Each structure stands twice: as C-alpha cells, then as structure tokens.
Amino acid sequence: MLNGVATIEIARPEKKNAITAAMYQAMAEGLEAAQQDGAVRAVLIVGQPGIFTSGNDLEDFMARPPGAGGSGDAESPVFRFMKALVGCDKPVVAAVTGAAIGIGTTLLLHCDFVYVSDEARLAMPFVGLGLVPEFASSLLVPALMGPRRAAEKLLLGEPFTGADAVDCGIANAVLPAAEVTAHARRIAERFNALPPGAVRQSKQLMRRAPRAQVLEAIAAEGEVFAQRLRSPEAREAFQAFFQKRKPDFSSFS
Ligand SMILES: C/C=C/C(=O)SCCNC(=O)CCNC(=O)[C@H](O)C(C)(C)COP(=O)(O)OP(=O)(O)OC[C@H]1O[C@@H](n2cnc3c(N)ncnc32)[C@H](O)[C@@H]1OP(=O)(O)O
C-alpha cells in the first residue's frame, strides 16, 4: 500500500499475464485485505507494460476446470477474486496497458474507473473458446453498449480498441501507453482527500439496485460456464490454441 492506494499487480509477462488459480487466490487476498484496511482509500489494478492480461490461463482451465458443482463452486479462486471485486466498496481503478482478454475485460466491468492505453486491445472471446460469457458480462455488456454492439463483442468475440472501449462505456479515457498507469494512480490518490465513509456509502448506493441482478447473472452463467468448460467444443478450442492452429468446429452440431 502506497499513499492510501493498494495495488494489485498482475505479473506473469512470459505468459502474457495469463492468470492461474494461484494468482486469482493472491489477488482475492489482496482485495480482501484492502477492503479491511482502514488506511486503504482506493485500489489500483495494473498489468505489465504492453499487457494487462491474456485472461484465464488456458492450461489451468484444461487441467483444473473450476466449477465442478456449477454455481456451487463459489469457493474456487476465480470466484473468490471476482466476489471480492464485486463486493469491494472502496473505489477500484484499472490501468489497462495492453491486451485485456476474457476475464481481463470482464473484470473491468466491475471497476469504478478504467483507463486504457492507446495500444490496448480488449476482447471477450468466450464463444470462440466453446464457452459463454461470465461474471455478469452477459448482463452488463448489453446494458452498457446496447444489444447490437454487445452481439459483436460477445457472440462474435470481436476485439476492440481503447477508443471503442470509451465509446461503448467500458472505459473512462484513452491515454498514451507510457502515461496510463500514472494517470490511474493519480485518480486513485484523489480519494485521500475525500471522506472515506461518504465514498464507501455512495459506491454501495450506486451499486445497490443492479446488485441482485448481477449476483443472479453470475450464478446462472457460472453453472453453464462450468458445463461448457468440459464440453468437446471447448476441448477442441483449447487444444487448437496450444497447437497454434485454427480450431475446427465443423463436426459439431
Ligand atoms: C473465467 C475466465 C475466462 C477467460 O479469461 S477466457 C479467455 C482466455 N484467453 C484467451 O483466449 C487469450 C489467449 N491468448 C492470446 O490470444 C494471445 O496470447 C494474445 C493475443 C494475448 C497475445 O498474443 P502474442 O503476443 O502473439 O503472444 P503468444 O505467443 O500468443 O503468447 C505468449 C505465451 O503466452 C502463452 N499464453 C498467452 N495467453 C495464454 C493464456 N490465456 N493461457 C495460457 N497461456 C497463454 C502462449 O501460449 C505463449 O506461450 P509459449 O511462449 O510457451 O508458446
């Protein structure tokens, strides 16, 4: 924690910051500690230069797919992390320095401020991986940008730029890559000058109405997502990624 800001740094650049179960666990613990620590006024989530995160580690997904019990798998590290993020009543600021794929984009939907670099590429390629949207993206993406643009992002998995992310309501502003993290930190530090109780209660009120819907969506998606992870379509998509080839879904009906 520095200057009232707790920083969660995703740091596995050799794998494009793909997030493993152990990393989700550490991120969940960081967020939970920030929530409890009265000296923390805001949370900052950062990646590495040129990469925010390439999403869930696909090897981990294949070896240890979370969600054996569907939505009953609420104790899995990814679920624990997202629950801590969704429930965090301190302001959360994200600095997106590069690609933000899969859960890398989904988690932004639950942050309060999102700053993206002019080199950032965002994508939610769940369908192409044989999966479905997760952690309320099936609810929040159409609500933010309307069903037509949501279909491009969620059904086709079309990647989009930082400027698109601002245009469709996912991000606050685009900045030069070298400036995005410093800018995000300055925004987080502004909460040092504001009354923390009023900030917390305002955030709770702003999230009160959609909260029940968000939690219901997370549970519904979690159940389908867990089944899809074990599907032959997902197996083909994941194998294709590691074999560096295009997936072939022609034999599925
Ligand atoms: C609940 C959550 C769900 C989700 O998050 S689903 C979404 C999962 N994510 C993805 O489908 C994205 C997969 N990754 C990519 O598409 C690409 O990567 C990037 C566009 C992010 C970057 O491309 P490039 O710059 O060409 O790098 P590279 O050669 O593909 O990756 C460097 C090394 O990183 C490994 N890696 C990248 N992403 C992942 C990942 N998500 N899971 C596991 N490994 C990953 C690669 O395999 C490779 O490794 P090696 O150097 O050993 O060949």
The ligand as an SDF file (V2000), in Angstrom:
LIG
                    3D

 53 55  0  0  0  0  0  0  0  0999 V2000
  -13.1710  -17.1610  -16.4970 C   0  0  0  0  0  0  0  0  0  0  0  0
  -12.2220  -16.5720  -17.4720 C   0  0  0  0  0  0  0  0  0  0  0  0
  -12.2800  -16.8150  -18.8310 C   0  0  0  0  0  0  0  0  0  0  0  0
  -11.2560  -16.2720  -19.7620 C   0  0  0  0  0  0  0  0  0  0  0  0
  -10.4570  -15.4200  -19.4440 O   0  0  0  0  0  0  0  0  0  0  0  0
  -11.2820  -16.9290  -21.3210 S   0  0  0  0  0  0  0  0  0  0  0  0
  -10.0580  -16.0620  -22.2390 C   0  0  0  0  0  0  0  0  0  0  0  0
   -8.7590  -16.7970  -22.3050 C   0  0  0  0  0  0  0  0  0  0  0  0
   -7.7810  -16.0410  -23.0530 N   0  0  0  0  0  0  0  0  0  0  0  0
   -7.5510  -16.1620  -24.3870 C   0  0  0  0  0  0  0  0  0  0  0  0
   -8.2240  -16.8800  -25.0960 O   0  0  0  0  0  0  0  0  0  0  0  0
   -6.3980  -15.3930  -24.9430 C   0  0  0  0  0  0  0  0  0  0  0  0
   -5.2760  -16.2990  -25.3320 C   0  0  0  0  0  0  0  0  0  0  0  0
   -4.0720  -15.5560  -25.7180 N   0  0  0  0  0  0  0  0  0  0  0  0
   -3.9640  -14.8550  -26.8830 C   0  0  0  0  0  0  0  0  0  0  0  0
   -4.8930  -14.7370  -27.6600 O   0  0  0  0  0  0  0  0  0  0  0  0
   -2.6190  -14.2690  -27.1910 C   0  0  0  0  0  0  0  0  0  0  0  0
   -1.6630  -14.8830  -26.3630 O   0  0  0  0  0  0  0  0  0  0  0  0
   -2.5080  -12.7360  -27.0110 C   0  0  0  0  0  0  0  0  0  0  0  0
   -3.3850  -12.0360  -28.0650 C   0  0  0  0  0  0  0  0  0  0  0  0
   -2.9350  -12.2870  -25.6050 C   0  0  0  0  0  0  0  0  0  0  0  0
   -1.0300  -12.3290  -27.2230 C   0  0  0  0  0  0  0  0  0  0  0  0
   -0.5560  -12.8500  -28.4500 O   0  0  0  0  0  0  0  0  0  0  0  0
    1.0200  -12.9160  -28.7340 P   0  0  0  0  0  0  0  0  0  0  0  0
    1.6210  -11.5780  -28.4440 O   0  0  0  0  0  0  0  0  0  0  0  0
    1.1860  -13.4590  -30.1260 O   0  0  0  0  0  0  0  0  0  0  0  0
    1.6150  -13.9150  -27.6490 O   0  0  0  0  0  0  0  0  0  0  0  0
    1.5470  -15.5330  -27.6390 P   0  0  0  0  0  0  0  0  0  0  0  0
    2.7260  -16.0850  -28.3940 O   0  0  0  0  0  0  0  0  0  0  0  0
    0.1860  -15.9960  -28.0570 O   0  0  0  0  0  0  0  0  0  0  0  0
    1.7030  -15.8300  -26.0620 O   0  0  0  0  0  0  0  0  0  0  0  0
    2.9660  -15.8370  -25.3990 C   0  0  0  0  0  0  0  0  0  0  0  0
    2.9840  -17.0430  -24.4760 C   0  0  0  0  0  0  0  0  0  0  0  0
    1.9230  -16.8910  -23.5370 O   0  0  0  0  0  0  0  0  0  0  0  0
    1.0730  -18.0350  -23.5980 C   0  0  0  0  0  0  0  0  0  0  0  0
   -0.3100  -17.6040  -23.3380 N   0  0  0  0  0  0  0  0  0  0  0  0
   -0.9140  -16.4880  -23.8160 C   0  0  0  0  0  0  0  0  0  0  0  0
   -2.1600  -16.4220  -23.3580 N   0  0  0  0  0  0  0  0  0  0  0  0
   -2.3600  -17.5100  -22.5700 C   0  0  0  0  0  0  0  0  0  0  0  0
   -3.4580  -17.9970  -21.8020 C   0  0  0  0  0  0  0  0  0  0  0  0
   -4.6180  -17.3210  -21.7230 N   0  0  0  0  0  0  0  0  0  0  0  0
   -3.2970  -19.1490  -21.1310 N   0  0  0  0  0  0  0  0  0  0  0  0
   -2.1360  -19.8210  -21.1610 C   0  0  0  0  0  0  0  0  0  0  0  0
   -1.0440  -19.4150  -21.8660 N   0  0  0  0  0  0  0  0  0  0  0  0
   -1.1770  -18.2680  -22.5570 C   0  0  0  0  0  0  0  0  0  0  0  0
    1.2290  -18.5940  -25.0060 C   0  0  0  0  0  0  0  0  0  0  0  0
    0.8590  -19.9560  -25.0590 O   0  0  0  0  0  0  0  0  0  0  0  0
    2.7100  -18.3670  -25.2320 C   0  0  0  0  0  0  0  0  0  0  0  0
    3.3990  -19.3730  -24.5480 O   0  0  0  0  0  0  0  0  0  0  0  0
    4.7400  -20.0230  -25.2130 P   0  0  0  0  0  0  0  0  0  0  0  0
    5.7090  -18.8980  -25.3030 O   0  0  0  0  0  0  0  0  0  0  0  0
    5.1390  -21.0810  -24.2360 O   0  0  0  0  0  0  0  0  0  0  0  0
    4.3080  -20.5660  -26.5680 O   0  0  0  0  0  0  0  0  0  0  0  0
  1  2  1  0
  2  3  2  0
  3  4  1  0
  4  5  2  0
  4  6  1  0
  6  7  1  0
  7  8  1  0
  8  9  1  0
  9 10  1  0
 10 11  2  0
 10 12  1  0
 12 13  1  0
 13 14  1  0
 14 15  1  0
 15 16  2  0
 15 17  1  0
 17 18  1  0
 17 19  1  0
 19 20  1  0
 19 21  1  0
 19 22  1  0
 22 23  1  0
 23 24  1  0
 24 25  2  0
 24 26  1  0
 24 27  1  0
 27 28  1  0
 28 29  2  0
 28 30  1  0
 28 31  1  0
 31 32  1  0
 32 33  1  0
 33 34  1  0
 33 48  1  0
 34 35  1  0
 35 36  1  0
 35 46  1  0
 36 37  1  0
 36 45  1  0
 37 38  2  0
 38 39  1  0
 39 40  1  0
 39 45  2  0
 40 41  1  0
 40 42  2  0
 42 43  1  0
 43 44  2  0
 44 45  1  0
 46 47  1  0
 46 48  1  0
 48 49  1  0
 49 50  1  0
 50 51  2  0
 50 52  1  0
 50 53  1  0
M  END
$$$$
